[in-house]
């Protein structure tokens, strides 16, 4: 179930590299944090994604939303911020949403519950009142202990994960296995490629190609995922170091007292 965090004024985590929304407890996120994302030019990354509007009701919109949510859960967790305009991955304006966020939260909850397996626990949402009379919505997806999660929607079963460039299809390796496996099956079944029931050289070469290419893709994506994990660990250490430095600094940007911020595990 989406847990809606209470509205409460919180601290700003600042630094030379800009605000890290993940270092701010969700119940403390306010409009000032969203505006600072814009001012600092914090681009979409492994732990944050911007959406101008809420997911629509079409199958394509729902699939994209489920891919984003499951990719965060399968990687290091992160925030989806609805109501922020962006260009080239960078936020440009806090526009807000005119939607009924209570109804929207229920709809998103139902989509996640019915479209991702196993169920992701600990997803939280927080409506952010804006000065323009609208609201933004932050959806925080934790790094799941039950991963990997798969999107199961309209006969679609796909794994997604998260990189510094956004969501990508983790099932590519499985797709390659299926394609090359099918080619091998076709080659094996062709009478002209068989002699007295045994595989001929062309069919054998296809099978060798299946295992060689699958092994290459497995090694490539394992290396990529390991790199992302190390990058995430480094980011966590950096945020913890910044939090310690912030705790020793009495005043933040604009004279606002700076409190120690928390880092999501």
N, C-alpha and C positions, 0 to 999 in steps of 0.2 A: 504494500500500500504506500502511496506517496504520502510522506509525512510533511505537513505544512508547518514551516518554522514560524514562530511568533515574531512580530515586528519589534525591533529593539535597536537603538543606536549603537553602532560598533566602532571599532578602530580602523584606521587606514594603514595598510602595510605599504610603505614606500621605500624607494631606493633608486639608485642610478639606473637600474634596468626597468623601472616602472612597477606598477602594481601587479601583484600576483593574487588573483581573486581566490585561488585555492588555499591561500594562507589565511584567509579571513573566514571565521566560522559563519556558516550560512545564515544563522539567526541574527548576525550583526551586519549583513550586507545592506547598504542603503544606496540611494541615488548617487551620492557623492562618489561611491566606489565605481559605479558604472561610468560616470563622467570622467573619472580619472583614467579608466581604461582607454577612453577616447583621446584624452589629452596626452597620455603616454604612448599612444600608438601601439598598444599591445595586440599583436596579430594573433590570429587563430593558431593554435598549437596543439600539442599532444593532450593538454589538459583543459582546453577551452574552445568553445565553438559559438559563433554568433548567428542568430536567426532574426530576420526582420519581422516575421510573422510566426504564428503557431502553425503546426502541421495541418494541412488541409485534410479533407475527407477522402481524397482519391487513393487508390491502391499505391500509386507511385509515391505520394507524400507519406503514407503510412510506412512503406518499406524504407524510405530514406530515414525517417525518424527512428524506426527500430534499429536500423544499421548504426546510426549515431549512438544510441543508448547502449547497445550491446558492445560496440567498439570501445567505449569508455570502460565498461565493466570488465572486458577482456584484457584491457591494458592497465593503466595506472589510475583510472578514475578521472573525473573532471566535471566541468560545468558547461551546460548549454544555456546561453543567455538569450531569451526571446525578447524582442522589442528593441534591438540594436541594429541599425543599418551598418553595412560594411562594404568596403571596396577593396578588392585584392587581398581579402583576408584580414584587413585592418578595420576596426570600428570607426565610423565617421560621425555618428549621431545617435543619441539616446532618444528614439522616437516614441517608444511605448506601444502598448496594445489597447485597443478599445474593447477587447473581448471580456466576457465574464470569466474571470480566472478560476472561480470555484468550479464552474462547469467544465472549464478547460482542463483543470487538474484531474477531475474524475475521468474525462475522456482519455487523457494521456496515461493515467493509471491503468485503465482498461486495455489500452493498446499494448502497454508493456507486459501486463499480466497474460494476455492472450497470444502475444506475438513473439515472446522470447522464452526459450527453454534452456536450462532450468530457470525458474523464476529468480529475478535479481532482487536481493534483499537490501533494504537501507536507502532506496532512492528517496530523495527529499526535494520539496519544491518550496519556493519563497516568492510571494508577490512583493514587488517593490513599488510603492506609491511614488509617482513622479510629479514634479512641479507643474507640468502641463495638463494635469488632470487625468492622465492615463496611468497605466501600470506596466512595469516590465515583469518578467518572470524568470527566475533562476532555477534550473533543474540540476541538482547535484547528484551525480551517479558515482557511487563508491567503487573502488577496485574490489571486485568480487572474489570471495574465497571459494565460490562454487563454479568458477570459470573452467572451461570455456563455455560461453553461452552462444546459442545458435538462434538466428531469426527463423521462425516458422510461420509463414504467412502465405496463404493462397498457393499451397503446394511448393512454396519456396523454402529451401533449407540451406542457409548460408552462414558461415562464420565471418565476422568482421573484427578487426582490431584497429588500433589507433597508432599513428606515427606522428612525427612533428609536422607532416604535411596534411594531416587529417585522417579520415576514415578510409581504410582500404580493405579489399576483399581477401580474407585469409584463406578462402576456399579455392584460390587460384591453383594451388598445388593439387587439390582433389580433382579440380576440373581437368588439369593436364593429365592426371592419372586416367580419368575416364576417357578422354579423347584418345590417348595413345593406346589404352587398353582396347578400345573399340577397333582401332586400326589393326592391332595385333590379332583380334578375333576375326576380323574380315580376312586378313592375310592368311591366317591359319585355316580358314574355311574354304579358301579358293582352291578348287581342284587342280588348277594349273600350277599351283605352288606346292603341291603335295605329290610325293612319289611313294606309292604303296603305303599310304597312311602316315608317312613320316614327313616332318617339316623340311622344306627346301631352304636353301641359303637365303633367299629374299625374305621369307617369313621369319627366319631366325634373326636376321638383321633388324627387322621391325621390333621384335621382342627385346633385343639388346638396346635399341634406341629408347624403348619405353623405360627400362630400368635406368639407363644412363641419364636421360633428361629428367626423370623423376628425382633421381638422386641429386642432380644439380640444383633443381628448384628447392628441394628439401634443405640442402646446405645453405642456399642463398637466403631463404626466408628465416631459417634458424639463426643465421648470422645477423640478419636485420632485426629480428625480434630481440636477440640478446643485446644488440646495440641500443635499442630503444629502452630496454630494461636498465642498462647501465646509465643511460641518459636520464631516466626517471629517478634513479637513485642519487645521481649527482644533483639534480634539481631539488630533491627533498633535502639533501644536506645543505644546499645553498640557502633554502628558505629557513631552515632551522638556525643557521648562522645569522641570517638577517634578523630573525625574531629575537635572538639573544642581543644583537646590537641595538635593536629598537627598544628593548627593555631597559637598556642603559642610557637611552636618549630621552630626556623628559618632554621635549616638544617636537611635534611633527610639522607637516606642511601647513601653512596658514595659521600657525600658533595653536593648532589643536593638540591637546595632550595625547601623546602616543602611548598606547597600551601594548602589552605583549600579545602577538597574534599566535594562533594555533596552526599547526600544519596537519593536514589530513594524513592518516596512515596509509 
